[in-house]
Each structure stands twice: as structure tokens, then as C-alpha cells.
């Protein structure tokens, strides 16, 4: 039996555990569990850290059961990789192992007023004030402002910091700490790809930056040790896989870049999940964007290997728009149904949908934007709205692709895609039509988990990452089928709709509400907007 490598893929809406053949990249078995999100207030998005871990344990055990039924010996699993939703922020007590608050999810907007205050205090009111160190604009998206909110608003977190019991981490850190023993010797670490999304990490020195930590007034002792993306961090302490090394760690978009074999400069991929994320490998030198993209650490595949960087375009709402049509409007009963509805219309009939539920991310970075549907007529029905929702995903991708082509100076001639939404054939054809270039989808779409497995297997010597040894993955190609002039006309109308979504929201308090603070506790009398940032946050870096 060939060696096997497992991967935990902990996403925004679900957790999966997958096992791959390390020689062929064949998916042997998997199990998936959905994750609940809570919305304690408009714009707030949280998840229960304990539920995240319970889902991981369940997925692992169920997958091992399935392997046994297939007469596959789980002792052949030689390594385990972790890939995760990025930027989502947790703080826990290292003595008790208990979370001190729910995980604040990456698309949460509670820190909008803090972000605006920081931008207003920066020289020239420049949201890119920290970009030279972080590669990122000051935005609600990243972990530092979420951590700052927890430090300012949750008494349990404040007390734990004072008594030196607090640990901060993104989801990967929480998972690895729990799996390697938790409060009984758990390893507190993260990898460079996840660290680079916090706004506390210097992407040039490849370590936490004391000046950035002072800027956000974050105590450095709560931070995890930064490691490469492919090395042994620790060993599983319990369950069917006790003793298996945890040896790969990548933020989900970096994992998808590796899983799509985009290991050479200039190669790109786009992942369609809750959000939509396009990454272009820029090699060992960071490329700063002039067109609203992020510069991020893509991966560092070994302690002694160089770090590789990527340009990234981030869209907050992609698959989430389908969930909104299902859960909020009841237009579809299941996510798969949207393809049939949209196909029945064949067109949006001039209807445009900008799903700026969490503001607009790349290339605008405009937190004041909100979702709009425009171009409605008496003829518009739910089929047209379904079509417009799919088009919105494609138009947002087109905006990122245009920015990426401008930054790199080398236009992309085809787009490699992955993620749950790519099973929607109509969406893939729409994407090719709107981009006016072919779209290539691997037949095995679990590239995010595959990337984590590749990193983990490489660290223990069972998976070669040399170009000549990379497994061949079959794919299908979607060619553009419409006139480029029609594509440009529809894209121009979309851009008009985006402008109408801008500057919609303000932070002026409209009423008093109860704000959840701590786990199951209330902080009364807080105004509707987020509390203003404390005076000790510096804006003079």
C-alpha cells in the first residue's frame, strides 16, 4: 500500500477530513460536517471554537471508519496537514484550554469604526499606511483589529492577558494546539501564510513586528511561534490517529495554490468558496499592488526553503450569495438548485446584483458599501435573480483579474479554478464568457485539502514537491462562447451597479442595543456602532 497523507480542511461553512494517496494524489476517503455561524448583531459573524474542534474530531473518526470498511489500514497515514479559514480570530486560556470568546469570523464588520479611526489618524488618511510592512490595507478583514476589539471589549480576555494566560491564534493555531495536547503540552504555532494575514507580521523579516504590535497595542506574548508551512509541529495526542505527525499548515488560499500545482512564478488560481480568492504566484520577491490587491506570503515549503509570495484579490461574498438566496429569501431550497433556476432564465434580463454584504473587498476596500439589486423591471423573476447572483461572482472575479493583469504586466491566458462552486457548470461557462479566456477546472476539486496534504507529506519525506514528481491532475476546460463586445457591455453595467453600492453605511449610532460579550454574557448600553478605538492605539507608525 502506498503511504497516505491526511488533511483537515476547516472552512468558514464546514469542516472536512480527507485522506490522499501520497504517490498518485488520489482521494481515498473523506467526511464533512457543516459549521454553524451566529450573527449576534448586524454585521457580526461568530463561530464556536469548541464546535470547530468537535467537527474535526467527528470528521477524523468517521473518515477512519470509512477507510476500515474499504480495508485500508489507517496505520498507512504517515502525516497530517491543516488548512483553514484565514483571519478568523480566537483567544483562549492556556491553563484551562477554554475559549474566552467565540471566534470572530474573517468577514465580521464590528471593527469598522476602529478601522476608520485608524485610517483618519494615519498620515494623509491613507488606508495603505502599513502596507510597506504587511502588504495589506487597514481593513476589518484582518486579525489585528479583531484582536484589538476582543482586548477592549471582553473582560475575560482582559483578565487572561493580565494574568498571562491568554493565547491568540487564527484557526490553524487553535487546531494544532488542541490536537497536540491543548493545556497539556499543546504546541502554540502558526505558519507564515496565516501569520501574514494578521497585520502584525512583517512579510520581509518573516516574523512578528514589534512596531506593528505596538501600533495595535497587542502584547507579543499572546502570539504563536511562526513556522514554515511544511515541517513537523507536533504529534496527534488522541483518537484513531494518535502518534501521527502534524507536519503541514497553510491558510486555505495558499493551500489551494499549492494543490493546483501553482509552484512557479506567474501561475494563478481562483477558489470559489464562501468568498472568492484569486492568487498569483510572484516567486521569492513580494510584488506590491497599485490596483487594490494584497501582497501575501503564499508558502514556505520547509524550514530551509525560501518564502514565496503571491498577489491576492479577495472577494468577501461568492458562495455566500447562494446561501443568502436560500436561507434569507427562500428562492432555492438547496444550493445546487440555483444552477437550474439560472439556466431556466438564460439571462439576468438587465438585473445586476452587487452582494456587498460585508462591504467591498478587492479592488475597492470600501467597508461602507452594501448589497444592492438594480435594473429590476416588472418582468424580473427569481430565475433572473439567480442568474444575476452567479454573474456577480464572475464579475467580481473579472475585476480582480483586471487588477492582477495590470500589476503583473503579463495578462493571464487561462484561469485555473477550484472550490465548491466550480461544480456549477453554468457558473464556469459564465466565468469564461465574462473573462474572455478559458477556465480550467480539475476533475478532483479538493485542491485546498490536497495542498495541505502535499505540504505535510513533503515534511516527512513521503511526497515529492519537485516539478517532475508532481501528480498529473485531469481537468476540463470551458471556452468563452459569447461575443467579447457583449461581455464588455455587461461588465460596464456591473461597474455602474458597484458605484451605486458605495458609501451606503455610516457609523453614526441610531439606538442602544445589548452587545454580547464574553461567552454568554451581556455588556449593556453599548451604542449600535462599534465602540470607538481606545486612545492607546497608535496611528503614527
C-alpha positions, 0 to 999 in steps of 0.5 A: 500500500502506498503511504497516505497523507491526511488533511483537515480542511476547516472552512468558514461553512464546514469542516472536512477530513480527507485522506490522499494517496501520497504517490498518485494524489488520489482521494481515498476517503473523506467526511464533512460536517457543516459549521454553524455561524451566529450573527449576534448583531448586524454585521457580526459573524461568530463561530464556536471554537469548541464546535470547530474542534468537535467537527474535526474530531467527528470528521477524523473518526468517521473518515477512519471508519470509512477507510476500515470498511474499504480495508485500508489500514489507517496505520498507512497515514504517515502525516497530517496537514491543516488548512483553514479559514484565514483571519478568523480570530480566537483567544483562549486560556492556556491553563484551562484550554477554554475559549474566552470568546467565540471566534470572530469570523474573517468577514465580521464588520464590528471593527469598522469604526476602529478601522476608520479611526485608524485610517483618519489618524494615519498620515494623509488618511491613507488606508495603505499606511502599513502596507510597506510592512504587511502588504495589506490595507487597514481593513476589518478583514484582518486579525489585528483589529479583531484582536484589538476589539476582543482586548477592549471589549471582553473582560475575560480576555482582559483578565487572561492577558493580565494574568498571562494566560491568554493565547491568540491564534487564527484557526490553524493555531487553535487546531494544532494546539488542541490536537497536540495536547491543548493545556497539556503540552499543546504546541502554540504555532502558526505558519507564515501564510496565516501569520501574514494575514494578521497585520502584525507580521512583517512579510520581509523579516518573516516574523512578528513586528514589534512596531506593528504590535505596538501600533495595535497595542497587542502584547507579543506574548499572546502570539504563536511561534511562526513556522514554515508551512511544511515541517513537523509541529507536533504529534496527534495526542488522541483518537484513531490517529494518535502518534501521527505527525502534524507536519503541514499548515497553510491558510486555505488560499495558499493551500489551494495554490499549492494543490493546483500545482501553482509552484512557479512564478506567474501561475494563478488560481481562483477558489470559489468558496464562501468568498472568492480568492484569486492568487498569483504566484510572484516567486521569492520577491513580494510584488506590491499592488497599485490596483487594490490587491494584497501582497501575501506570503503564499508558502514556505515549503520547509524550514530551509526553503525560501518564502514565496509570495503571491498577489491576492484579490479577495472577494468577501461574498461568492458562495455566500450569495447562494446561501443568502438566496436560500436561507434569507429569501427562500428562492432555492431550497438547496444550493445546487438548485440555483444552477437550474433556476439560472439556466431556466432564465438564460439571462439576468434580463438587465438585473445586476446584483452587487452582494456587498454584504460585508462591504467591498473587498478587492479592488475597492476596500470600501467597508461602507458599501452594501448589497444592492439589486438594480435594473429590476423591471416588472418582468424580473423573476427569481430565475433572473435573480439567480442568474444575476447572483452567479454573474456577480461572482464572475464579475467580481472575479473579472475585476480582480483579474483586471487588477492582477493583469495590470500589476503583473504586466503579463495578462493571464491566458487561462484561469485555473479554478477550484472550490465548491462552486466550480461544480456549477457548470453554468457558473464556469461557462459564465466565468469564461464568457465574462473573462474572455479566456478559458477556465480550467477546472480539475476533475478532483476539486479538493485542491485546498485539502490536497495542498495541505496534504502535499505540504505535510507529506513533503515534511516527512519525506513521503511526497515529492514537491519537485516539478517532475514528481508532481501528480498529473491532475485531469481537468476540463476546460470551458471556452468563452462562447459569447461575443467579447463586445457583449461581455464588455457591455455587461461588465460596464453595467456591473461597474455602474451597479458597484458605484451605486453600492458605495458609501451606503453605511455610516457609523453614526449610532441610531439606538442602544442595543445589548452587545454580547460579550464574553461567552454568554454574557451581556455588556449593556448600553453599548451604542449600535456602532462599534465602540470607538478605538481606545486612545492607546492605539497608535496611528503614527507608525 
